[in-house]
């Protein structure tokens, strides 16, 4: 087991940080910042595979399926974070969900041995009634976490599409997936601390996957998040600015139109641009499969 772990780049020692304990604060953070540049290059090398992941996720949601992220530790938390932010940002319901090994308790606390369980993920997926319509996304820095490997194997029995995100080239998970995103980030500055560069790489990939998927689903007009749900004062202000930016009209018009369509910026934009009623705007959006640009043509 030790030999196998030592073979992973994320578990190997970084020759540039051998004197980490003798560096001053500025030297430490400068080294960390410099090493983070490797993350950017590693992600860049995986852009074609990330794009394939986007296509798979968008196709899944179009056909009524869900994207289910799952992982343990930092990886699992990042998946839950990305899924949680899809609802207010893109107006999703349950299309994107995150599964944390060990459940909600594990979001704040370490759950001993949970990442080594091959049965826990199956139970977690069964609770969500995972099916062949869904796309399962395994996230693990090592690319060999038993919880994730078992989830990918179970996905195959369901006939579900799969994506794997890791920070090691030619990962074990990549052997079991339709799309493999193995980001090479080199050794961590603090040996084995995969919440660092590995976590940054995973967050970058998840940002791309979810955002690009939502663009493909018509959740964006120009570069505006037109399906955002205003759940606080900041977002209520944002939806007004979104409508103003998209239409070129005043705050007064934006507020008046939003009040007529339950504060839905996408509908308000179509109402103003197409000079139509709320009912007509909804019909246009339905015919255009949610794409504003098509709905106002």
Secondary structure, DSSP 8 states (H G I E B T S, - for coil): -HHHHHTSGGGS--GGGTTGGGS-HHHHHHHHHHHHHHHHHHHHHTHHHHHHHHHHHHHHHHTT--EEEEESHHHHHHHHHHHHHHHHHH--SSSEEEEETT-GGGGTS--TTGGG-SSHHHHHHHHTT--TTSEEEEE-SSS--HHHHHHHHHHHHHT-EEEEEESSTT-TGGGG-SEEEE----S-SSTT-TTTHHHHHHHHHHHHHHHHHHHHTT--BTTB-TT----SHHHHHHHHHHHHHHH---HHHHHHHHHHTTT-HHHHHHHHHTT--HHHHHHHHHHTTT-HHHHT-
